[in-house]
């Protein structure tokens, strides 16, 4: 089996992380993989916020928890949060951002880094606080949060894959 197929078949969402930071050179490779995701007409509507700053990471965690209605850390202790947002003026922006998320998670797994897609980025960055974060970073435009790709070193065993459902694929020959 190719490395690509093995990576796809063995990646799992991890929901418990060690506090150890992902080395910058590995993080750079993961982010680069995200920038090579397919996008509608090659227009590259997404942007990635690579958050390793603990203060901002914790602020995003708190905002996300409030949307979810909890006080626990929705990022499961992961030290890195890659926020994918996409330009709403592009008709394919949600799909574009989703493909970026997929590339990020697969690249992370290939490089020995655990990941999980955390939702509620849309609500976070529609809020005045979220808009202020983007403004403070010099990001202008009408962006929608697509997802958070949390990264770090797993502090748990990867779960087994659930069996694939019946009738997942219909061949039309």
N, C-alpha and C positions, 0 to 999 in steps of 0.2 A: 504494500500500500504506500502511496506517496506521502511525504511529510504533510502536505496540505490536507489530504483526506484524513489522516490520522489526527491532525490538530482539530479539524472540524468534529470528528467523531468522539474525541476525548475531552473537549472543553466542557467545564461545568461551572455554574454560578456558585460562588463561595460567599458564605455569610458569616465568617469569623476570621479576623485578620490580626496578625502580629503588628506591633507598632513600628517595625523597622521600615525605613524609607526605601523606596525603589531607587536604585542608582540612576543618576541623570542620563548616562549613556544608554541605558535600557529604556528609560522613559522616552527619550528622544526617538528611538526606533519604533516604539509603539505609536507615538504621535504621528510619526512620518507615515506609518501604515494607514492611519486614519485619513491622512490627506490624499491618499491614492485610491480612496473608495470611488466607485462609479457615481457620477452625478448626472442629472438630466442635462443633455446637450453639453456636458463637460463644463457647466457654468459654476461649479464649486460653490453652491449656496451655503454650506455649513462653515462654521468656525468652531474651534476647540479652545476652551479655557483649561489650561493645564495647571491645576491648583495643587501646590505642595506647601503653600503657606498655611500653617496650622490655624492661625486666627481666621482666615477666610474660609478654610475647610470647615471649621467648627461653626462659623456663621451660616454657611450653606446647609450644614447638617441641621441646625436649629430651625432654619426656615423650612426645610423639607419636612421635618418632624411636625411642625405646626400645621402644614398643609395636610399631613397624614392624620393629625389629631393624636399625636403621641409625644412623649418626652424622651423616648429612647433614641439612640443614634441610628438613623436609617442607613448610614454608610458602614455599619458593622465594624467600626474601628479602623477601616482602611485609611492609610495615611495620604493617599493620592486620589483626587477626584478630577476626572476629565469631564467637563461639561460640554456637551455638543449642543450648539444652537444653530439655527438655519434661517436664512433670509426669506421672510414670508412673501416677498415679491416674486419668488420663483415658484411656479406651479408644482414642482416636484420636491419642494423643500423637506417635507416630512420623510419622503423616501430617501432623499439624499442623506439626511442626518441619520436615518436608521442604518443605512449602509456603512456610514462612518463608524457608528457604534459597533456593528458587526466586525469590521476590520480591526478596531481597537481591541476587542475581546479576543479575537483569534490571534492577533500578533502577541498580545500579552501572554496567552497560554503557550504559544510557541517558544517564548523567551523565559518561561518558568515563573510567570507572574500571574497570580489569581485575579479574577475580575467578577463583576456582577453589574447588570444594568439596573439602575435605580430610577424609577419614574418621578414625576412631579416637578421636573425642570420647567415645564410649561408654566405652571402656576407660580413657581418661584420667580421667574423672570418676567412675568406679567405684573408682578407686584411693584409698588413704588420702590421698595428696598432693592429688588432685583434690577430694576431699571437704573437705579443709582449705582449699583456695582458696575454695570456695563459702562455707564458714563464715566465713572472714576477710572476705568481702564482705557478710556479713549475710544470705546466701541460705540459707533453710531449706526443707526439703521433700525429696521423693524425686524428684530430677531425673535424667534420662538424657541424656547428650550425644548429640545428633543429628548434628552436623557443625560444621566450621569453614568459614566463608566468608572466605577471605583476600582482601584488597583492596590495591590500589596502582596505580602506573603501570607499564604493560607495558614490559619491556626486551627485547622480541622482537616479531616480526610475529605477528599472530593467525593460527593455522592455518586452512586451508581446512576446510570442513565435509566430513565423510565422506559418501559417498552414502547415502541412506536405504535400508534393507534391503528386499528384496522381501517382499511379503505383510505389510507393517507394519499395514495397515488392511484390515479386512473389512467392506464395506458390507452391511448386511442391510436390504433394502428391502421 
